[in-house]
């Protein structure tokens, strides 16, 4: 039977949340968002706070103490998470951006350990009343699911991507010039890139005196 003393690492969870509150746009923090889901956290408070961070980030809004407080208040979850004082204390748990991914790995490993314990508990309960072949099939399917969730993200059905791509195609068709990004004013370049993406970081690279400055000025 599963007890409340399940594998967890609260200091690692607090350190990651502190880093995200410090600078969610840091390279390692952005990668952490890709590797974690709310369910990766053991603490329900941490799950809720992480969910609020994701909500703001997905809406391209600022992530800081005040915006997190507002989101949690709107969800009636602020007191459940320890209030503004606890959220602020997470910043004190920040150690370094360099260590964020190491803590993410610890969080995901303890999360998987909890899932394995839940699976073992379910198998133990069904072993005496279920056909062994069915149990073996169930175990195999669960192990495959664990392997597919190594990234910490839930699986997304391909239809979600196809619908998004169809929307982009329709938008490009309706848009003059066939692209949806920011036009550079250089026809051949726009045809190849479909314009600059709104969130893209554009870097002009070339040897000295090759016209980088002139190109940048031309685009501006």
Backbone as a chain_set.jsonl record, in Angstrom:
{"seq": "XXXXXXXXXXXXXXXXXXXXXXXXXXXXXXXXXXXXXXXXXXXXXXXXXXXXXXXXXXXXXXXXXXXXXXXXXXXXXXXXXXXXXXXXXXXXXXXXXXXXXXXXXXXXXXXXXXXXXXXXXXXXXXXXXXXXXXXXXXXXXXXXXXXXXXXXXXXXXXXXXXXXXXXXXXXXXXXXXXXXXXXXXXXXXXXXXXXXXXXXXXXXXXXXXXXXXXXXXXXX", "coords": {"N": [[0.852, -1.194, 0.0], [0.515, 2.222, -0.822], [2.162, 4.825, 0.868], [2.127, 8.065, 2.535], [4.687, 8.897, 2.505], [6.142, 9.333, 0.019], [8.566, 9.267, -2.697], [10.311, 12.312, -3.029], [11.524, 15.676, -3.575], [11.697, 18.38, -2.141], [13.418, 20.681, -1.731], [14.667, 20.853, -4.265], [12.473, 21.364, -5.894], [11.684, 23.86, -4.916], [13.954, 25.366, -5.526], [13.936, 25.357, -8.322], [11.502, 26.652, -8.883], [12.108, 29.107, -7.737], [14.122, 29.976, -9.476], [12.666, 30.251, -11.845], [10.95, 32.308, -11.138], [12.832, 34.258, -10.803], [14.002, 34.715, -13.353], [12.31, 33.907, -15.924], [12.855, 33.774, -18.583], [15.444, 33.028, -18.923], [17.848, 30.909, -20.481], [18.196, 28.229, -19.468], [15.979, 28.107, -17.824], [13.881, 28.322, -19.637], [14.214, 25.902, -20.91], [13.683, 24.242, -18.791], [10.942, 24.606, -18.491], [10.068, 23.185, -20.673], [10.708, 20.636, -19.948], [9.341, 19.967, -17.667], [6.174, 19.194, -16.114], [3.162, 20.247, -14.449], [2.385, 18.132, -12.869], [4.772, 16.936, -12.248], [5.723, 17.908, -9.896], [5.852, 17.322, -6.386], [4.686, 18.65, -4.187], [1.512, 20.056, -3.723], [1.082, 22.788, -3.602], [3.317, 23.734, -4.946], [2.798, 22.678, -7.446], [0.579, 24.183, -8.191], [1.611, 26.801, -8.209], [3.558, 26.522, -10.185], [1.868, 25.978, -12.337], [0.623, 28.46, -12.583], [2.787, 30.005, -13.382], [3.325, 28.848, -15.877], [0.946, 29.502, -17.179], [1.07, 32.321, -17.393], [3.423, 32.56, -18.89], [2.757, 31.243, -21.284], [0.978, 33.032, -22.274], [2.557, 35.056, -22.975], [3.12, 36.95, -21.014], [4.426, 38.978, -18.315], [6.374, 37.35, -15.857], [6.484, 37.42, -12.525], [6.657, 38.132, -8.969], [4.381, 39.697, -8.374], [2.644, 39.324, -10.576], [2.227, 36.594, -10.467], [1.018, 36.411, -7.983], [-1.374, 37.752, -8.553], [-2.588, 36.033, -10.457], [-2.953, 33.699, -8.926], [-4.663, 34.673, -6.968], [-6.921, 35.243, -8.532], [-7.628, 32.672, -9.177], [-8.369, 31.796, -6.765], [-6.457, 30.54, -5.205], [-4.363, 31.504, -3.771], [-4.043, 31.613, -0.903], [-3.966, 28.889, -0.425], [-1.526, 28.252, -1.376], [0.243, 29.266, 0.386], [0.33, 31.986, 0.428], [1.469, 35.372, -0.378], [3.85, 35.713, 0.988], [5.061, 33.167, 1.139], [5.467, 32.606, -1.584], [7.239, 34.643, -2.213], [9.364, 33.786, -0.652], [10.407, 31.756, -2.136], [12.163, 32.836, -3.926], [14.415, 33.153, -2.394], [15.385, 30.644, -2.346], [16.6, 30.294, -4.696], [19.462, 29.26, -6.4], [21.427, 29.008, -8.566], [21.378, 29.694, -12.09], [22.736, 27.888, -13.582], [22.481, 25.459, -12.308], [19.873, 24.71, -12.584], [18.801, 22.785, -14.445], [19.817, 20.424, -13.436], [18.392, 20.169, -11.062], [15.866, 19.959, -12.146], [16.07, 17.447, -13.307], [16.251, 15.868, -10.991], [13.707, 16.321, -9.906], [12.041, 15.185, -11.873], [12.873, 12.521, -11.78], [12.125, 11.711, -9.179], [9.424, 12.034, -9.48], [8.823, 10.075, -11.378], [9.488, 7.862, -9.855], [7.444, 7.916, -7.971], [5.263, 7.394, -9.619], [5.859, 4.793, -10.387], [5.586, 3.483, -7.945], [2.844, 3.797, -7.53], [1.909, 2.295, -9.681], [2.918, -0.229, -8.952], [1.43, -0.66, -6.64], [-1.149, -0.835, -7.705], [-0.88, -3.127, -9.253], [-0.398, -5.042, -7.283], [-2.876, -5.07, -5.99], [-4.54, -6.1, -7.949], [-3.492, -8.538, -8.636], [-4.407, -10.993, -7.606], [-6.957, -11.272, -8.566], [-7.141, -10.837, -11.24], [-6.522, -11.869, -14.617], [-3.316, -13.163, -15.332], [-2.119, -12.629, -17.851], [-3.413, -10.317, -18.664], [-2.542, -8.549, -16.716], [0.216, -8.49, -17.253], [0.173, -7.342, -19.799], [-0.859, -4.877, -19.113], [1.213, -3.867, -17.501], [3.286, -3.685, -19.375], [2.262, -1.737, -21.12], [2.154, 0.457, -19.414], [4.849, 0.805, -18.805], [5.826, 1.571, -21.292], [4.525, 3.98, -21.492], [5.751, 5.401, -19.429], [8.307, 5.622, -20.509], [7.814, 7.24, -22.712], [7.26, 9.601, -21.504], [9.537, 10.809, -20.607], [10.41, 13.401, -20.959], [8.867, 14.909, -19.314], [6.658, 16.18, -20.231], [3.23, 16.003, -21.186], [1.831, 13.749, -23.588], [1.032, 14.959, -26.804], [-1.604, 14.941, -29.089], [-1.341, 14.312, -32.606], [-3.189, 15.681, -34.116], [-3.499, 18.152, -32.961], [-1.261, 19.544, -33.774], [-1.572, 19.422, -36.536], [-3.899, 20.909, -36.983], [-3.018, 23.424, -36.181], [-1.063, 23.868, -38.122], [-2.569, 23.905, -40.451], [-4.072, 26.191, -39.987], [-2.024, 28.084, -40.123], [-1.294, 27.829, -42.813], [-3.637, 28.689, -44.08], [-3.68, 31.314, -43.186], [-1.375, 32.307, -44.378], [-2.109, 32.096, -47.019], [-4.163, 33.949, -47.199], [-2.826, 36.254, -46.644], [-1.153, 38.905, -48.195], [1.591, 38.4, -50.299], [2.136, 35.997, -49.176], [3.193, 35.382, -46.645], [3.399, 35.411, -43.038], [4.936, 36.587, -41.112], [7.085, 39.297, -39.969], [7.746, 41.578, -42.474], [10.753, 41.893, -44.36], [11.235, 43.514, -46.449], [12.78, 42.766, -48.475], [12.326, 40.997, -51.216], [13.102, 38.321, -52.142], [14.246, 37.271, -49.809], [12.081, 37.363, -48.038], [10.416, 35.494, -49.257], [11.799, 33.136, -48.79], [12.007, 32.983, -45.989], [9.455, 33.497, -45.11], [8.958, 35.839, -43.807], [10.0, 37.511, -40.738], [9.642, 35.805, -37.696], [7.511, 36.696, -34.958], [8.538, 36.167, -32.398], [11.128, 35.548, -32.802], [14.718, 35.465, -32.555], [16.811, 37.304, -34.353], [19.839, 36.997, -35.98], [22.463, 38.542, -37.61], [25.091, 37.393, -39.462], [28.417, 37.489, -40.599], [31.497, 37.995, -42.441], [33.889, 40.696, -41.86], [33.096, 43.829, -43.398], [31.212, 42.877, -45.217], [28.696, 43.77, -45.57], [26.814, 43.677, -43.51], [25.87, 45.667, -41.725], [24.697, 47.467, -43.544], [22.69, 45.839, -44.585], [21.132, 45.404, -42.284], [20.294, 48.01, -41.754], [18.837, 48.445, -44.055], [16.734, 46.646, -43.739], [15.545, 47.659, -41.428]], "CA": [[0.0, 0.0, 0.0], [1.303, 3.44, -0.912], [2.06, 5.712, 2.029], [2.333, 9.479, 2.222], [6.121, 9.147, 2.425], [6.556, 8.998, -1.334], [9.798, 9.954, -3.104], [10.149, 13.715, -3.398], [12.683, 16.523, -3.294], [11.143, 19.723, -2.014], [14.405, 21.733, -1.998], [14.865, 20.982, -5.709], [11.276, 22.023, -6.421], [11.722, 25.27, -4.524], [15.048, 26.012, -6.253], [13.497, 25.554, -9.709], [10.485, 27.711, -8.883], [12.809, 30.355, -7.459], [14.807, 30.375, -10.705], [11.652, 30.69, -12.796], [10.489, 33.627, -10.692], [13.949, 35.184, -10.972], [14.077, 35.075, -14.782], [11.708, 32.792, -16.65], [13.367, 33.784, -19.947], [16.78, 32.473, -18.953], [17.901, 29.736, -21.365], [17.953, 27.002, -18.708], [14.606, 28.152, -17.324], [13.008, 27.997, -20.765], [14.325, 24.464, -21.113], [12.992, 23.607, -17.659], [9.509, 24.624, -18.793], [9.819, 22.123, -21.64], [10.975, 19.327, -19.345], [8.484, 19.737, -16.501], [4.737, 19.449, -16.103], [2.727, 20.53, -13.076], [2.336, 16.859, -12.157], [6.118, 16.515, -11.848], [5.977, 18.393, -8.54], [5.22, 16.56, -5.3], [3.86, 19.566, -3.394], [0.364, 20.611, -4.442], [1.32, 24.229, -3.695], [4.288, 23.944, -6.018], [2.104, 22.389, -8.713], [-0.293, 25.322, -8.502], [2.473, 27.94, -8.545], [4.145, 26.239, -11.505], [0.795, 26.151, -13.31], [0.435, 29.904, -12.779], [3.932, 30.464, -14.176], [3.084, 28.394, -17.246], [-0.179, 30.264, -17.73], [1.571, 33.638, -17.766], [4.43, 32.415, -19.949], [2.073, 30.883, -22.523], [0.277, 34.227, -22.744], [3.612, 36.051, -23.206], [3.008, 37.983, -20.0], [5.529, 39.039, -17.36], [6.32, 36.415, -14.725], [7.162, 37.893, -11.319], [5.871, 37.892, -7.748], [3.095, 40.387, -8.42], [1.753, 38.71, -11.564], [1.861, 35.267, -9.937], [0.045, 36.656, -6.912], [-2.659, 38.105, -9.163], [-3.17, 34.839, -11.064], [-3.394, 32.804, -7.853], [-5.846, 35.293, -6.362], [-8.033, 35.047, -9.459], [-7.991, 31.256, -9.107], [-8.686, 31.511, -5.363], [-5.453, 29.567, -4.766], [-3.231, 32.174, -3.126], [-3.895, 31.156, 0.485], [-3.629, 27.465, -0.453], [-0.101, 28.155, -1.731], [1.061, 29.895, 1.415], [0.256, 33.435, 0.345], [2.548, 36.11, -1.029], [5.092, 35.533, 1.75], [5.708, 31.907, 0.742], [5.923, 32.736, -2.972], [8.44, 35.465, -2.152], [10.466, 33.027, -0.05], [10.979, 30.862, -3.142], [13.3, 33.531, -4.528], [15.578, 32.931, -1.534], [15.866, 29.288, -2.604], [17.337, 30.321, -5.958], [20.896, 29.02, -6.205], [22.082, 29.499, -9.78], [20.73, 29.222, -13.313], [23.521, 26.76, -14.091], [22.077, 24.216, -11.638], [18.432, 24.501, -12.755], [18.478, 21.535, -15.143], [20.132, 19.312, -12.528], [17.252, 20.053, -10.158], [14.751, 19.453, -12.961], [16.277, 15.997, -13.428], [15.888, 15.276, -9.701], [12.248, 16.387, -9.781], [11.435, 14.207, -12.781], [13.18, 11.169, -11.315], [11.27, 11.391, -8.033], [8.064, 11.919, -10.009], [8.714, 8.745, -11.974], [9.502, 6.883, -8.764], [6.085, 7.889, -7.396], [4.385, 6.715, -10.583], [6.169, 3.36, -10.307], [4.973, 2.983, -6.711], [1.4, 3.718, -7.778], [1.726, 1.137, -10.558], [3.156, -1.44, -8.156], [0.281, -0.807, -5.744], [-2.283, -1.291, -8.52], [-0.616, -4.521, -9.634], [-0.573, -5.873, -6.089], [-4.3, -5.185, -5.702], [-5.221, -6.853, -8.994], [-2.787, -9.791, -8.93], [-5.154, -12.202, -7.197], [-8.299, -11.316, -9.15], [-7.061, -10.535, -12.673], [-5.747, -12.817, -15.411], [-1.911, -12.745, -15.41], [-1.8, -12.057, -19.165], [-3.904, -8.945, -18.666], [-1.652, -7.754, -15.864], [1.474, -8.308, -17.988], [-0.097, -6.353, -20.845], [-1.01, -3.578, -18.451], [2.547, -3.435, -17.078], [4.037, -3.297, -20.57], [1.735, -0.465, -21.631], [2.538, 1.507, -18.482], [6.285, 1.05, -18.958], [5.978, 2.341, -22.525], [4.066, 5.339, -21.194], [6.805, 6.045, -18.65], [9.409, 5.939, -21.42], [7.417, 8.348, -23.593], [7.096, 10.812, -20.708], [10.834, 11.176, -20.035], [10.597, 14.849, -21.031], [8.045, 15.578, -18.315], [5.491, 16.747, -20.875], [2.22, 15.061, -21.588], [1.787, 13.519, -25.025], [0.07, 15.756, -27.544], [-2.069, 14.261, -30.285], [-0.868, 14.945, -33.833], [-4.238, 16.546, -34.655], [-3.294, 19.51, -32.446], [-0.267, 20.176, -34.626], [-2.086, 19.55, -37.901], [-4.829, 22.031, -37.01], [-2.224, 24.642, -36.114], [-0.383, 24.057, -39.399], [-3.588, 24.296, -41.424], [-4.374, 27.601, -39.717], [-0.921, 28.884, -40.649], [-1.385, 27.812, -44.273], [-4.751, 29.553, -44.464], [-3.291, 32.697, -42.941], [-0.396, 32.679, -45.399], [-2.821, 32.233, -48.285], [-4.927, 35.19, -47.152], [-1.924, 37.396, -46.499], [-0.456, 39.275, -49.426], [2.999, 38.033, -50.259], [2.209, 34.609, -48.761], [3.877, 35.147, -45.387], [2.694, 35.959, -41.882], [5.869, 37.255, -40.212], [7.434, 40.688, -40.224], [8.413, 41.689, -43.768], [12.068, 42.523, -44.385], [11.282, 44.427, -47.575], [13.609, 42.123, -49.506], [11.37, 40.012, -51.727], [13.627, 36.954, -52.142], [14.438, 36.849, -48.426], [10.747, 37.125, -47.484], [9.894, 34.248, -49.818], [12.484, 32.011, -48.159], [11.778, 32.942, -44.534], [8.055, 33.82, -44.81], [8.976, 36.941, -42.858], [10.58, 37.225, -39.426], [8.679, 35.421, -36.671], [7.389, 37.725, -33.917], [9.318, 35.838, -31.207], [12.441, 35.057, -33.219], [15.923, 36.253, -32.354], [17.458, 37.349, -35.66], [21.257, 37.31, -35.88], [23.137, 38.718, -38.897], [26.461, 36.924, -39.299], [29.222, 37.59, -41.813], [32.853, 38.517, -42.264], [33.943, 42.163, -41.904], [32.911, 44.539, -44.674], [30.384, 42.082, -46.131], [27.416, 44.444, -45.751], [25.859, 43.367, -42.436], [25.263, 46.914, -41.236], [23.846, 47.987, -44.61], [21.507, 44.969, -44.648], [20.313, 45.686, -41.102], [19.679, 49.323, -41.956], [17.86, 48.299, -45.137], [15.568, 45.966, -43.16], [14.895, 48.615, -40.521]], "C": [[0.888, 1.244, 0.0], [1.077, 4.311, 0.322], [2.282, 7.147, 1.581], [3.814, 9.813, 2.066], [6.648, 8.72, 1.058], [7.83, 9.768, -1.693], [9.518, 11.395, -3.516], [11.411, 14.476, -3.033], [12.205, 17.967, -3.271], [12.18, 20.826, -2.223], [14.643, 21.945, -3.499], [13.681, 21.699, -6.348], [11.303, 23.518, -6.125], [12.805, 26.024, -5.296], [14.642, 26.3, -7.695], [12.46, 26.669, -9.79], [11.124, 29.074, -8.62], [13.515, 30.883, -8.698], [13.817, 30.907, -11.732], [11.106, 32.064, -12.428], [11.572, 34.689, -10.879], [14.039, 35.666, -12.418], [13.596, 33.895, -15.613], [12.242, 32.697, -18.078], [14.822, 33.344, -20.047], [16.775, 31.177, -19.762], [17.588, 28.44, -20.637], [16.532, 26.953, -18.152], [13.612, 27.815, -18.437], [13.037, 26.501, -21.049], [13.618, 23.699, -19.998], [11.491, 23.547, -17.902], [9.139, 23.538, -19.788], [9.939, 20.739, -21.02], [10.039, 18.974, -18.198], [7.006, 19.914, -16.832], [4.346, 19.724, -14.661], [2.728, 19.258, -12.236], [3.695, 16.34, -11.729], [6.42, 16.888, -10.404], [5.218, 17.564, -7.514], [4.26, 17.428, -4.5], [2.729, 20.132, -4.244], [0.504, 22.123, -4.601], [2.271, 24.539, -4.842], [3.662, 23.668, -7.389], [1.267, 23.597, -9.146], [0.524, 26.54, -8.916], [3.096, 27.744, -9.922], [3.096, 26.407, -12.605], [0.535, 27.616, -13.613], [1.568, 30.491, -13.62], [3.736, 30.086, -15.644], [1.983, 29.214, -17.922], [0.277, 31.631, -18.209], [2.543, 33.556, -18.938], [3.762, 32.111, -21.287], [1.31, 32.056, -23.12], [1.257, 35.375, -23.025], [3.503, 37.243, -22.256], [4.198, 37.902, -19.042], [5.31, 38.045, -16.219], [7.146, 36.996, -13.582], [6.232, 37.684, -10.131], [4.47, 38.492, -7.845], [2.126, 39.728, -9.4], [1.316, 37.313, -11.115], [0.824, 35.405, -8.838], [-1.335, 36.949, -7.503], [-3.355, 36.88, -9.759], [-3.725, 33.902, -9.989], [-4.611, 33.359, -7.129], [-7.081, 35.073, -7.231], [-8.53, 33.603, -9.427], [-8.412, 30.831, -7.706], [-7.721, 30.466, -4.787], [-4.323, 30.195, -3.949], [-2.994, 31.667, -1.711], [-3.473, 29.689, 0.54], [-2.141, 27.26, -0.732], [0.814, 28.832, -0.719], [1.094, 31.401, 1.364], [1.488, 34.05, -0.305], [3.885, 35.885, -0.328], [5.816, 34.263, 1.314], [6.253, 32.008, -0.682], [7.207, 33.567, -3.011], [9.63, 34.709, -1.592], [11.129, 32.089, -1.051], [12.185, 31.515, -3.827], [14.573, 33.32, -3.707], [16.186, 31.549, -1.76], [16.629, 29.199, -3.923], [18.826, 30.184, -5.68], [21.688, 29.55, -7.394], [21.326, 28.955, -10.983], [21.453, 27.995, -13.863], [23.059, 25.43, -13.512], [20.606, 23.862, -11.867], [18.115, 23.142, -13.37], [18.818, 20.303, -14.307], [18.983, 19.083, -11.552], [16.018, 19.543, -10.896], [14.847, 17.934, -13.09], [15.898, 15.288, -12.131], [14.368, 15.234, -9.522], [11.577, 15.322, -10.642], [11.695, 12.775, -12.329], [12.316, 10.784, -10.11], [9.816, 11.27, -8.465], [7.844, 10.547, -10.62], [8.695, 7.657, -10.909], [8.122, 6.784, -8.116], [5.116, 7.153, -8.322], [4.601, 5.203, -10.546], [5.545, 2.749, -9.059], [3.462, 2.835, -6.864], [1.098, 2.509, -8.654], [1.887, -0.163, -9.787], [1.987, -1.717, -7.222], [-0.926, -1.349, -6.501], [-2.116, -2.751, -8.922], [-0.86, -5.451, -8.454], [-2.046, -6.103, -5.783], [-5.016, -6.088, -6.697], [-4.644, -8.253, -9.221], [-3.616, -11.039, -8.644], [-6.516, -12.325, -7.863], [-8.311, -11.08, -10.662], [-6.178, -11.556, -13.373], [-4.307, -12.307, -15.557], [-1.547, -12.115, -16.754], [-2.259, -10.605, -19.253], [-2.997, -8.033, -17.832], [-0.338, -7.468, -16.579], [1.302, -7.265, -19.085], [-0.21, -4.957, -20.276], [0.348, -3.019, -18.045], [3.35, -2.939, -18.274], [3.581, -1.943, -21.111], [2.139, 0.694, -20.73], [4.015, 1.841, -18.593], [6.571, 1.85, -20.225], [5.581, 3.797, -22.288], [5.108, 6.094, -20.386], [7.945, 6.489, -19.555], [9.078, 7.144, -22.287], [7.277, 9.658, -22.847], [8.402, 11.24, -20.051], [11.022, 12.682, -19.997], [9.818, 15.601, -19.965], [6.794, 16.191, -18.898], [4.504, 15.648, -21.231], [2.199, 14.944, -23.103], [0.696, 14.355, -25.66], [-0.317, 15.035, -28.827], [-1.658, 15.042, -31.526], [-1.9, 15.896, -34.42], [-4.06, 17.99, -34.181], [-2.292, 20.264, -33.311], [-0.806, 20.4, -36.032], [-3.053, 20.726, -38.016], [-4.078, 23.356, -36.992], [-1.559, 24.923, -37.46], [-1.367, 24.493, -40.48], [-3.956, 25.762, -41.242], [-3.286, 28.498, -40.284], [-0.97, 28.955, -42.177], [-2.491, 28.736, -44.764], [-4.38, 31.021, -44.298], [-2.293, 33.181, -43.989], [-1.075, 32.894, -46.746], [-3.565, 33.56, -48.342], [-4.028, 36.423, -47.133], [-1.2, 37.686, -47.805], [1.036, 38.987, -49.275], [3.201, 36.622, -49.738], [2.967, 34.362, -47.484], [3.169, 35.897, -44.27], [3.613, 36.714, -40.929], [6.075, 38.708, -40.583], [8.236, 40.776, -41.521], [9.765, 42.381, -43.636], [12.147, 43.582, -45.479], [12.143, 43.912, -48.709], [12.83, 40.917, -50.011], [11.884, 38.577, -51.644], [13.811, 36.417, -50.726], [13.097, 36.544, -47.766], [10.156, 35.814, -47.994], [10.513, 33.037, -49.129], [12.134, 31.865, -46.678], [10.319, 33.086, -44.146], [7.966, 34.946, -43.795], [9.618, 36.533, -41.544], [9.472, 36.894, -38.436], [8.689, 36.451, -35.547], [8.296, 37.455, -32.717], [10.739, 35.402, -31.543], [13.559, 36.026, -32.833], [16.711, 36.191, -33.665], [18.903, 37.804, -35.497], [21.844, 37.408, -37.293], [24.611, 38.373, -38.702], [27.198, 37.04, -40.636], [30.603, 38.139, -41.501], [32.841, 40.046, -42.334], [33.779, 42.699, -43.326], [32.124, 43.726, -45.698], [28.984, 42.679, -46.29], [26.379, 44.162, -44.68], [25.126, 44.617, -41.968], [24.301, 47.492, -42.269], [22.563, 47.174, -44.723], [20.556, 45.265, -43.483], [19.584, 47.018, -41.26], [18.59, 49.236, -43.025], [16.571, 47.67, -44.603], [14.799, 46.918, -42.243], [14.139, 49.676, -41.284]], "O": [[1.881, 1.313, 0.724], [-0.057, 4.505, 0.761], [2.583, 7.417, 0.418], [4.164, 10.879, 1.558], [7.505, 7.841, 0.965], [8.14, 10.789, -1.079], [8.583, 11.656, -4.274], [12.255, 13.988, -2.282], [12.302, 18.682, -4.269], [11.853, 21.836, -2.845], [14.801, 23.079, -3.951], [13.857, 22.537, -7.233], [10.981, 24.337, -6.986], [12.61, 27.178, -5.677], [14.962, 27.36, -8.232], [12.534, 27.53, -10.667], [10.725, 30.076, -9.214], [13.516, 32.088, -8.951], [14.092, 31.896, -12.412], [10.831, 32.885, -13.304], [11.273, 35.865, -11.087], [14.138, 36.865, -12.679], [14.37, 33.003, -15.961], [12.102, 31.656, -18.72], [15.376, 33.292, -21.145], [15.798, 30.429, -19.727], [16.8, 27.631, -21.127], [15.95, 25.876, -18.024], [12.627, 27.112, -18.21], [12.015, 25.905, -21.386], [13.03, 22.643, -20.231], [10.841, 22.558, -17.562], [8.022, 23.023, -19.757], [9.341, 19.781, -21.509], [9.953, 17.813, -17.799], [6.642, 20.686, -17.719], [5.126, 19.457, -13.747], [3.031, 19.292, -11.044], [3.775, 15.404, -10.933], [7.265, 16.268, -9.76], [4.08, 17.157, -7.748], [3.153, 17.0, -4.173], [2.958, 20.626, -5.348], [0.092, 22.68, -5.619], [2.061, 25.481, -5.606], [3.966, 24.35, -8.368], [1.256, 23.976, -10.317], [0.168, 27.233, -9.869], [3.157, 28.675, -10.725], [3.401, 26.921, -13.682], [0.26, 27.981, -14.756], [1.343, 31.361, -14.461], [3.954, 30.903, -16.539], [2.091, 29.569, -19.095], [-0.086, 32.06, -19.304], [2.497, 34.372, -19.858], [4.158, 32.662, -22.314], [1.028, 32.079, -24.317], [0.849, 36.509, -23.277], [3.757, 38.386, -22.636], [4.886, 36.884, -18.974], [4.206, 37.919, -15.688], [8.372, 37.056, -13.668], [5.147, 37.123, -10.276], [3.49, 37.864, -7.443], [0.939, 39.584, -9.107], [0.18, 36.902, -11.352], [-0.127, 34.627, -8.762], [-2.345, 36.45, -7.006], [-4.562, 36.704, -9.592], [-4.829, 33.376, -10.125], [-5.492, 32.603, -6.72], [-8.157, 34.757, -6.724], [-9.717, 33.346, -9.627], [-8.764, 29.674, -7.474], [-8.115, 29.618, -3.986], [-3.425, 29.49, -3.488], [-1.866, 31.327, -1.356], [-2.722, 29.284, 1.428], [-1.567, 26.232, -0.374], [2.018, 28.955, -0.945], [1.793, 32.039, 2.151], [2.413, 33.353, -0.721], [4.933, 35.869, -0.974], [7.034, 34.269, 1.138], [7.362, 31.554, -0.961], [8.144, 33.244, -3.742], [10.769, 34.948, -1.992], [12.269, 31.671, -0.854], [13.112, 30.827, -4.255], [15.676, 33.309, -4.254], [17.342, 31.304, -1.416], [17.227, 28.17, -4.237], [19.384, 30.891, -4.841], [22.524, 30.441, -7.241], [20.71, 27.892, -10.913], [20.845, 27.161, -14.533], [23.222, 24.387, -14.145], [20.141, 22.825, -11.394], [17.25, 22.424, -12.868], [18.183, 19.258, -14.451], [18.638, 17.941, -11.248], [15.221, 18.788, -10.338], [13.845, 17.226, -12.997], [15.288, 14.22, -12.167], [13.816, 14.241, -9.049], [10.656, 14.639, -10.193], [10.832, 11.91, -12.478], [11.831, 9.656, -10.031], [9.057, 10.493, -7.885], [6.802, 9.927, -10.408], [7.985, 6.66, -11.035], [7.681, 5.694, -7.752], [4.262, 6.39, -7.87], [3.651, 4.429, -10.658], [5.034, 1.63, -9.102], [2.874, 1.865, -6.386], [0.14, 1.78, -8.399], [1.093, -1.09, -9.945], [1.597, -2.869, -7.031], [-1.641, -2.218, -6.002], [-3.079, -3.518, -8.933], [-1.457, -6.517, -8.606], [-2.433, -7.195, -5.367], [-5.982, -6.764, -6.344], [-5.248, -9.064, -9.923], [-3.527, -12.028, -9.372], [-7.17, -13.362, -7.745], [-9.369, -11.118, -11.29], [-5.207, -12.048, -12.799], [-4.102, -11.135, -15.874], [-0.757, -11.172, -16.8], [-1.579, -9.765, -19.843], [-2.727, -6.892, -18.208], [0.17, -6.348, -16.528], [2.166, -6.411, -19.283], [0.268, -3.984, -20.861], [0.608, -1.829, -18.224], [4.013, -1.905, -18.202], [4.398, -1.111, -21.507], [2.433, 1.787, -21.214], [4.404, 3.004, -18.49], [7.454, 2.707, -20.235], [6.209, 4.721, -22.806], [5.335, 7.282, -20.615], [8.485, 7.584, -19.399], [9.944, 7.972, -22.568], [7.183, 10.717, -23.468], [8.385, 11.955, -19.049], [11.707, 13.2, -19.115], [10.065, 16.783, -19.728], [5.944, 16.678, -18.153], [4.886, 14.518, -21.536], [2.504, 15.898, -23.818], [-0.415, 14.456, -25.14], [0.55, 14.571, -29.567], [-1.626, 16.273, -31.513], [-1.54, 16.823, -35.145], [-4.415, 18.933, -34.888], [-2.442, 21.461, -33.556], [-0.54, 21.43, -36.651], [-3.041, 21.453, -39.009], [-4.447, 24.298, -37.695], [-1.494, 26.073, -37.895], [-1.051, 25.337, -41.318], [-4.131, 26.491, -42.218], [-3.577, 29.549, -40.857], [-0.718, 30.008, -42.764], [-2.315, 29.472, -45.735], [-4.708, 31.861, -45.135], [-2.358, 34.327, -44.433], [-0.673, 33.761, -47.522], [-3.604, 34.218, -49.382], [-4.433, 37.504, -47.559], [-0.687, 36.767, -48.444], [1.647, 39.297, -48.252], [4.304, 36.084, -49.835], [3.364, 33.224, -47.235], [2.45, 36.869, -44.501], [3.134, 37.408, -40.032], [5.344, 39.274, -41.396], [9.276, 40.132, -41.659], [9.902, 43.346, -42.884], [13.021, 44.448, -45.446], [12.233, 44.531, -49.769], [12.694, 39.923, -49.298], [11.185, 37.702, -51.132], [13.559, 35.24, -50.471], [12.983, 35.575, -47.015], [9.476, 35.105, -47.252], [9.839, 32.031, -48.909], [11.984, 30.75, -46.177], [9.958, 32.833, -42.997], [7.018, 35.011, -43.013], [9.766, 35.343, -41.265], [8.479, 37.616, -38.345], [9.734, 37.013, -35.219], [8.775, 38.395, -32.082], [11.472, 34.939, -30.669], [13.365, 37.241, -32.792], [17.218, 35.132, -34.036], [19.164, 38.871, -34.942], [21.735, 36.467, -38.079], [25.297, 38.984, -37.882], [26.64, 36.717, -41.684], [30.839, 38.681, -40.422], [31.873, 40.629, -42.823], [34.251, 42.114, -44.301], [32.337, 43.864, -46.902], [28.172, 42.158, -47.055], [25.188, 44.38, -44.903], [23.903, 44.615, -41.834], [23.215, 47.954, -41.918], [21.484, 47.729, -44.928], [19.342, 45.363, -43.664], [18.402, 47.132, -40.936], [17.546, 49.877, -42.909], [15.468, 48.089, -44.954], [13.57, 46.975, -42.275], [13.534, 50.56, -40.677]]}, "num_chains": 1, "name": "protein.A"}
